[in-house]
Amino acid sequence: MFQSESLAAFRSRDFRVFQVARFLSTIATQSQSVAVGWQVYELTGEPLDLGFVGLAQFLPAFLLSLVTGHVADRYDRRRVVMVCGVAMALCSGLLLGLAQSGNESTLAIYAVLFLFGTARAFQRAAGSAFLPHTVPDKDFPNAVVWGSSLWQVATIAGPAVGGLVYWLGGGAPFVYGAAAVFYGIAFAFDMANGVRLGRMEKKAVTWSTLLAGVRYVLENKIVFGAITLDLFAVLLGGAVALLPIFAKDILHVGPLGLGALRSAPAVGASLMAIVLAWWPLERNAGRTLYICVFVFGLSTIAFGLSEIFLLSFAALVIGGAVDMVSVVIRQTLVQTATPPEMRGRVSAVNVAFIVASNELGEFESGVTAAWLGTVKAVLLGGVGTCAVVAAWVVLFPDLRNVDRLNQAPPPKP
């Protein structure tokens, strides 16, 4: 059924099961994020409060990054993912209860989001380290592409489902209930996965083993350059937190339009992922990475200037497409260059940077929007992203000179 090399990863049953679970979990998370954003903005009307939504989910991943990686390397990664899925479903239930009770306090919502962010931090570290074990080594680059593609498709469907359910159901409770159901089904698929890893790291717990992932990333300049480039680019250029304002006050498209805007980057990313699956990136990976991040900054500027829904949607699609290329390059570099027993800790560091760029980026967007205004905040972020690319070209020449992603063998820890 999956004879083409472009579909090589799907030959593995464990990869297929893992991706179905991840797909459903992502739909739940993305649909829930639409409901939370719209609910908070309706309660307060303050851009800064949208920033706190991102901050509440960022802090656990940042503060617990050493612990999440340690857990992923010392316990069965599949079981860690399963336990976290249950915890995320319970958080959706708490959000449902708050919404039905008529709660008007954003503090209670932030508290639940903090718990949700904690569970998600452990799940993402374990899940990222688990992926390479679901396919043969030779199929891993293909697994990264298809895994990212399916994640992007779920990122398209999730906000669209969230906006549609919010609109049809008449409020956030229906979205939170649907999210809890999706998490439950994802749990069932995780149970069906046949990969059993057990403990990967055999050494005793010391500060040296806890900090091994951080030390590894800092010493590997190519990996460090790729991760930090993504961090600052998305931190500055991301406009996701401000989309409720654009949907309501600038583009006037309501919750349904907000769902479409949230899905737009994933539309571009999923299309690009399919292109990369059939025509893999073979040469000039480093230069391609820099070019794509620069275009991401330009697309952010275009979005900030637009007052037309279709033009705004197109700018977000382009941004998602070029961001997909950087995701594939970064994930392949990080996973293939990391020894298996360290993947949990290195993945935790990578996840901390990713979450910082997304959730902390949402907080940064809310703060700058409150200070400067929504449009100026987005424009400043796009310009900042382009400036970061120019600086990284000078600071990380080794990353710029990377040609093939699989050139170097994994170094020993």
C-alpha positions as CSV (number, residue, x, y, z in Angstrom):
1,M,0.0,0.0,0.0
2,F,2.9,2.4,0.8
3,Q,5.4,1.3,-1.8
4,S,6.6,4.8,-2.8
5,E,9.6,6.1,-1.0
6,S,7.7,9.4,-0.5
7,L,5.4,7.4,1.8
8,A,8.1,5.3,3.4
9,A,7.2,6.3,7.0
10,F,3.6,4.9,6.6
11,R,4.9,1.4,6.2
12,S,5.3,1.3,10.0
13,R,2.1,0.6,11.9
14,D,3.4,2.3,15.0
15,F,4.1,5.5,13.1
16,R,0.5,5.4,11.7
17,V,-1.0,4.9,15.2
18,F,1.2,7.6,16.7
19,Q,0.2,10.1,14.1
20,V,-3.5,9.4,14.4
21,A,-3.3,10.1,18.2
22,R,-1.2,13.2,17.6
23,F,-3.7,14.4,15.0
24,L,-6.7,14.1,17.3
25,S,-4.9,15.7,20.2
26,T,-3.8,18.6,18.0
27,I,-7.4,19.2,16.8
28,A,-8.5,19.3,20.4
29,T,-5.8,21.8,21.4
30,Q,-6.3,24.1,18.5
31,S,-10.0,24.2,18.7
32,Q,-9.8,24.9,22.4
33,S,-7.4,27.7,21.8
34,V,-9.9,29.5,19.6
35,A,-12.6,29.2,22.3
36,V,-10.2,30.5,25.0
37,G,-9.0,33.5,23.0
38,W,-12.5,34.5,22.0
39,Q,-13.9,34.0,25.5
40,V,-11.1,36.0,27.2
41,Y,-11.4,38.9,24.7
42,E,-15.2,39.0,25.1
43,L,-14.8,39.1,28.9
44,T,-12.2,41.9,29.0
45,G,-11.7,43.5,25.6
46,E,-8.0,44.0,26.5
47,P,-5.2,42.8,24.2
48,L,-2.9,42.3,27.2
49,D,-5.2,39.6,28.5
50,L,-4.7,37.7,25.3
51,G,-1.0,37.9,26.0
52,F,-1.5,36.3,29.5
53,V,-3.2,33.4,27.8
54,G,0.1,32.6,26.1
55,L,2.1,33.4,29.1
56,A,0.1,30.9,31.3
57,Q,0.9,28.1,28.9
58,F,4.6,29.1,28.3
59,L,5.7,29.2,31.9
60,P,5.4,25.5,32.7
61,A,7.4,24.5,29.6
62,F,10.1,26.9,30.4
63,L,10.3,26.3,34.2
64,L,10.1,22.5,33.9
65,S,12.2,22.0,30.8
66,L,14.9,20.1,32.7
67,V,12.3,17.9,34.5
68,T,10.3,17.1,31.4
69,G,13.4,15.9,29.5
70,H,14.5,13.9,32.5
71,V,11.1,12.1,32.7
72,A,11.1,11.4,28.9
73,D,14.6,9.7,29.1
74,R,13.9,7.7,32.3
75,Y,10.3,6.5,31.8
76,D,8.4,4.8,29.0
77,R,7.8,7.7,26.6
78,R,4.5,6.2,25.4
79,R,3.2,6.1,29.0
80,V,4.2,9.7,29.6
81,V,2.3,10.8,26.5
82,M,-0.8,8.8,27.6
83,V,-0.8,10.2,31.2
84,C,-0.5,13.8,29.8
85,G,-3.3,13.2,27.4
86,V,-5.6,12.3,30.3
87,A,-4.5,15.5,32.2
88,M,-5.2,17.6,29.2
89,A,-8.7,16.1,28.9
90,L,-9.3,17.0,32.5
91,C,-8.2,20.6,31.9
92,S,-10.8,20.8,29.1
93,G,-13.4,19.6,31.6
94,L,-12.3,22.3,34.0
95,L,-12.7,25.0,31.3
96,L,-16.1,23.6,30.5
97,G,-17.1,23.8,34.1
98,L,-15.9,27.4,34.4
99,A,-17.8,28.4,31.3
100,Q,-21.0,26.8,32.3
101,S,-20.8,28.3,35.8
102,G,-20.9,31.8,34.3
103,N,-17.3,32.6,35.6
104,E,-16.1,36.0,34.6
105,S,-12.7,35.8,36.2
106,T,-9.8,35.4,33.8
107,L,-7.6,34.4,36.7
108,A,-9.4,31.0,37.0
109,I,-9.0,30.5,33.2
110,Y,-5.3,31.3,33.5
111,A,-4.9,28.8,36.3
112,V,-6.4,26.0,34.2
113,L,-4.2,27.0,31.3
114,F,-1.2,26.8,33.5
115,L,-2.1,23.2,34.4
116,F,-2.8,22.5,30.7
117,G,0.6,23.9,29.8
118,T,2.3,21.7,32.4
119,A,0.8,18.5,30.9
120,R,1.5,19.6,27.4
121,A,5.1,20.3,28.2
122,F,5.7,16.7,29.4
123,Q,3.7,15.4,26.4
124,R,5.7,17.3,23.8
125,A,9.1,16.4,25.2
126,A,8.2,12.7,25.4
127,G,6.4,12.7,22.0
128,S,9.2,14.4,20.1
129,A,11.7,11.9,21.6
130,F,9.3,9.0,20.8
131,L,8.9,9.7,17.1
132,P,12.3,8.4,15.9
133,H,11.4,5.0,17.4
134,T,8.3,4.5,15.3
135,V,10.2,4.2,12.0
136,P,13.5,2.7,10.8
137,D,16.4,5.2,10.9
138,K,16.5,5.5,7.1
139,D,12.8,6.6,7.0
140,F,13.1,9.2,9.8
141,P,13.5,12.3,7.5
142,N,10.3,11.2,5.7
143,A,8.6,10.7,9.1
144,V,9.5,14.3,10.0
145,V,7.9,15.6,6.8
146,W,4.7,13.6,7.1
147,G,4.4,14.1,10.8
148,S,4.7,17.8,10.3
149,S,2.2,17.7,7.5
150,L,-0.4,15.8,9.5
151,W,0.2,18.1,12.4
152,Q,-0.4,21.1,10.1
153,V,-3.6,19.5,8.7
154,A,-4.8,19.1,12.3
155,T,-3.9,22.7,12.9
156,I,-6.1,23.7,10.0
157,A,-9.0,21.5,11.1
158,G,-8.7,22.4,14.8
159,P,-9.3,26.2,14.7
160,A,-12.0,25.7,12.0
161,V,-13.8,23.1,14.1
162,G,-13.4,25.4,17.2
163,G,-14.8,28.4,15.4
164,L,-17.6,26.4,13.8
165,V,-18.6,24.7,17.1
166,Y,-18.4,28.0,18.9
167,W,-20.7,29.6,16.3
168,L,-23.2,26.8,16.0
169,G,-23.3,25.9,19.7
170,G,-23.5,29.4,20.9
171,G,-20.4,29.5,23.2
172,A,-17.2,28.1,24.5
173,P,-18.6,25.2,26.6
174,F,-19.4,23.1,23.5
175,V,-15.8,23.5,22.2
176,Y,-14.3,22.5,25.5
177,G,-16.5,19.4,25.6
178,A,-15.6,18.4,22.1
179,A,-11.9,18.9,23.0
180,A,-12.2,16.5,25.9
181,V,-13.7,13.9,23.6
182,F,-10.9,14.2,21.1
183,Y,-8.3,13.8,23.9
184,G,-10.0,10.6,25.0
185,I,-10.0,9.1,21.5
186,A,-6.3,10.0,21.1
187,F,-5.6,8.2,24.4
188,A,-7.1,5.0,23.0
189,F,-4.8,5.2,19.9
190,D,-1.7,5.7,22.1
191,M,-2.7,2.6,24.1
192,A,-2.6,0.6,20.8
193,N,0.9,1.7,19.9
194,G,3.3,-1.3,20.0
195,V,6.6,0.6,20.8
196,R,7.9,-0.1,24.3
197,L,11.1,1.7,25.3
198,G,11.4,1.7,29.0
199,R,14.3,3.6,30.6
200,M,16.8,5.1,28.0
201,E,19.2,6.9,30.4
202,K,20.9,4.5,32.7
203,K,23.1,6.9,34.6
204,A,22.1,8.1,38.1
205,V,20.4,11.5,38.4
206,T,22.9,14.3,38.8
207,W,23.1,17.9,37.8
208,S,25.3,16.7,35.0
209,T,22.7,14.4,33.6
210,L,19.9,16.9,34.1
211,L,21.8,19.6,32.3
212,A,23.2,17.3,29.5
213,G,20.5,18.4,27.0
214,V,21.2,22.1,27.6
215,R,25.0,21.6,27.4
216,Y,24.6,19.6,24.2
217,V,22.5,22.2,22.5
218,L,24.9,25.0,23.5
219,E,27.9,23.2,22.3
220,N,26.4,22.2,18.9
221,K,26.5,25.6,17.1
222,I,24.4,24.4,14.1
223,V,21.6,23.1,16.3
224,F,21.8,26.1,18.6
225,G,21.7,28.5,15.7
226,A,18.7,26.8,14.1
227,I,16.7,26.6,17.4
228,T,17.4,30.2,18.4
229,L,16.6,31.5,14.9
230,D,13.2,30.0,15.1
231,L,12.8,31.3,18.6
232,F,13.4,34.9,17.8
233,A,11.7,34.8,14.4
234,V,8.4,33.5,15.7
235,L,8.7,35.4,19.0
236,L,8.8,38.7,17.1
237,G,6.9,37.8,13.9
238,G,4.0,35.7,15.3
239,A,0.6,37.5,15.3
240,V,-1.5,34.6,16.5
241,A,-2.5,36.1,19.9
242,L,-3.8,39.2,18.1
243,L,-6.0,37.4,15.6
244,P,-9.1,37.9,17.7
245,I,-8.6,41.6,17.5
246,F,-8.0,41.5,13.7
247,A,-11.1,39.3,13.3
248,K,-13.4,41.4,15.4
249,D,-12.2,45.0,15.0
250,I,-10.2,45.3,11.8
251,L,-11.5,42.6,9.4
252,H,-14.9,42.2,11.0
253,V,-15.3,38.5,10.3
254,G,-16.4,37.2,13.7
255,P,-15.6,33.8,15.3
256,L,-15.9,31.9,12.0
257,G,-13.4,34.2,10.4
258,L,-11.1,33.9,13.4
259,G,-11.1,30.1,12.9
260,A,-10.1,30.6,9.2
261,L,-7.3,33.0,10.1
262,R,-6.0,30.6,12.8
263,S,-6.0,27.9,10.1
264,A,-4.3,29.9,7.4
265,P,-0.7,29.3,8.4
266,A,-1.4,25.6,8.6
267,V,-2.9,25.6,5.1
268,G,0.4,26.9,3.7
269,A,2.4,24.7,5.9
270,S,0.6,21.5,5.0
271,L,0.8,22.2,1.3
272,M,4.5,22.8,1.7
273,A,5.0,19.6,3.7
274,I,3.4,17.6,0.9
275,V,5.8,19.3,-1.6
276,L,8.7,18.4,0.6
277,A,7.6,14.8,1.0
278,W,7.6,14.3,-2.8
279,W,10.6,16.5,-3.5
280,P,12.8,16.4,-0.4
281,L,15.2,19.2,0.4
282,E,18.6,17.9,-0.9
283,R,21.0,20.8,-1.0
284,N,21.7,24.2,0.5
285,A,19.6,23.5,3.6
286,G,21.2,26.3,5.7
287,R,20.7,29.0,3.1
288,T,17.2,27.8,2.5
289,L,16.5,28.1,6.2
290,Y,17.6,31.8,6.3
291,I,15.6,32.7,3.2
292,C,12.4,31.1,4.5
293,V,12.6,32.9,7.8
294,F,13.2,36.2,6.1
295,V,10.1,35.6,3.9
296,F,8.2,34.8,7.1
297,G,9.0,38.3,8.4
298,L,7.9,39.9,5.1
299,S,4.6,38.0,5.3
300,T,4.0,39.2,8.8
301,I,4.5,42.8,7.6
302,A,2.0,42.2,4.8
303,F,-0.6,40.8,7.2
304,G,-0.2,43.9,9.5
305,L,-0.8,46.3,6.6
306,S,-3.8,44.5,5.2
307,E,-7.4,45.4,5.9
308,I,-8.8,42.9,3.4
309,F,-9.7,39.4,4.7
310,L,-8.5,37.5,1.6
311,L,-5.2,39.4,1.5
312,S,-4.7,38.8,5.3
313,F,-5.5,35.1,4.8
314,A,-3.0,34.9,1.9
315,A,-0.2,36.5,3.9
316,L,-0.7,34.0,6.7
317,V,-0.7,31.1,4.2
318,I,2.7,32.2,2.8
319,G,4.1,32.6,6.3
320,G,3.0,29.1,7.2
321,A,4.5,27.6,4.0
322,V,8.0,29.0,4.6
323,D,7.8,28.3,8.3
324,M,7.2,24.6,7.4
325,V,10.5,24.5,5.6
326,S,12.3,25.8,8.7
327,V,10.4,23.3,10.9
328,V,11.6,20.3,8.8
329,I,15.2,21.5,8.7
330,R,15.3,22.2,12.4
331,Q,13.6,19.0,13.6
332,T,15.8,16.8,11.3
333,L,18.9,18.4,12.5
334,V,18.0,18.1,16.2
335,Q,16.8,14.5,16.2
336,T,19.3,12.9,13.8
337,A,22.3,14.6,15.5
338,T,21.2,13.5,19.1
339,P,22.0,10.1,20.7
340,P,18.8,8.2,21.5
341,E,19.4,8.2,25.3
342,M,19.6,12.0,25.2
343,R,16.7,12.7,22.9
344,G,14.2,13.4,25.8
345,R,16.4,16.1,27.3
346,V,17.4,17.7,24.0
347,S,13.8,17.6,22.9
348,A,12.8,19.3,26.1
349,V,15.2,22.1,25.4
350,N,13.9,22.3,21.8
351,V,10.3,22.3,23.1
352,A,11.1,25.1,25.6
353,F,12.4,27.2,22.7
354,I,9.4,26.4,20.6
355,V,6.9,27.2,23.4
356,A,8.8,30.3,24.1
357,S,8.5,31.4,20.5
358,N,4.8,30.6,20.5
359,E,3.3,31.2,23.9
360,L,5.8,33.8,25.1
361,G,5.4,35.4,21.6
362,E,1.7,35.7,22.3
363,F,2.5,37.5,25.5
364,E,5.0,39.8,23.7
365,S,2.3,40.5,21.0
366,G,-0.2,41.4,23.7
367,V,2.2,43.7,25.5
368,T,3.3,45.6,22.4
369,A,-0.3,45.8,21.1
370,A,-1.3,47.4,24.4
371,W,1.6,49.9,24.2
372,L,1.7,50.7,20.5
373,G,-1.5,49.5,19.0
374,T,-2.3,46.2,17.2
375,V,-1.2,47.1,13.7
376,K,2.1,48.7,14.8
377,A,2.9,45.8,17.0
378,V,2.6,43.3,14.1
379,L,4.6,45.5,11.8
380,L,7.4,46.0,14.3
381,G,7.5,42.2,14.8
382,G,7.8,41.5,11.1
383,V,10.7,44.0,10.8
384,G,12.3,42.5,13.9
385,T,12.2,39.0,12.3
386,C,14.0,40.2,9.1
387,A,16.6,41.9,11.3
388,V,17.2,38.7,13.3
389,V,17.9,36.8,10.0
390,A,20.5,39.4,9.0
391,A,22.2,39.0,12.4
392,W,22.1,35.2,12.4
393,V,23.8,35.0,9.0
394,V,26.8,36.7,10.6
395,L,26.6,35.0,14.0
396,F,26.1,31.4,12.8
397,P,28.0,30.9,9.5
398,D,28.2,27.1,10.1
399,L,24.4,26.9,9.9
400,R,24.4,29.0,6.7
401,N,26.9,26.5,5.2
402,V,24.9,23.4,6.0
403,D,24.3,21.6,2.7
404,R,22.7,18.2,3.2
405,L,20.7,17.5,6.4
406,N,22.2,14.0,6.8
407,Q,25.8,14.9,6.2
408,A,27.2,14.5,9.7
409,P,26.8,11.3,11.8
410,P,25.3,11.7,15.3
411,P,28.0,12.8,17.8
412,K,28.5,10.8,21.0
413,P,27.2,12.3,24.2
